[in-house]
């Protein structure tokens, strides 16, 4: 369902282009790597009384489907994302396994969700990409029932996550045009500043705001490391257009830089995240 067509902005172009296709192609590896994060969200849903759950930035649907399986016939989970290729993959997965989840292609910042419908809103690394996060979270609050809960997992700072910045640091001497990350800009580390995140949620009408640091061990097979480092992030996007000589040189250099994270057949690192919780106030003027 394409209920609200995303605007033609940078994030939409990114996730409907090479980045979205890369996630689809590496879906199994990425879902395995982020399974501990998914488990945190699923366990929170199960521990609550939530029956209508909204998954923001659902991607290829792993968390949406995991929640839907646990809810069974007692509830429903809807995933929303701007990426057409990722949602195509999510719907195909749901069809294959017969899980009754719903998927909507939309910009959650602007989409006209049914008011006061969801009693829990979750996200696995999907809330850091809004152009206007206050507008986005205000829109999500309107979609939430009174006393509904919000639980999102987002990355802390680049300094806290050396695994996620290794490729850029290693490739920088070879790729002088590699764009620098802009603090607070839409992207992976947009929610690094806890005070900023608190202000965003407060300004968008959420209450009971609680940010807690969580450190989660994530793994992926060593045999998948080159594909990972050459397809994702700023380096992956650059290599998509690079000539073969540059590509080979960068991959060799970057792969060597990941040595400290390689433990035999496994790559292991700590995902330093925020566990972001909030509650929709009972009186919202609806």
Order of alpha helices (4+ residues) and beta strands (2+ residues): alpha-alpha-alpha-alpha-beta-alpha-beta-alpha-beta-beta-alpha-beta-alpha-alpha-beta-alpha-alpha-alpha-beta-beta
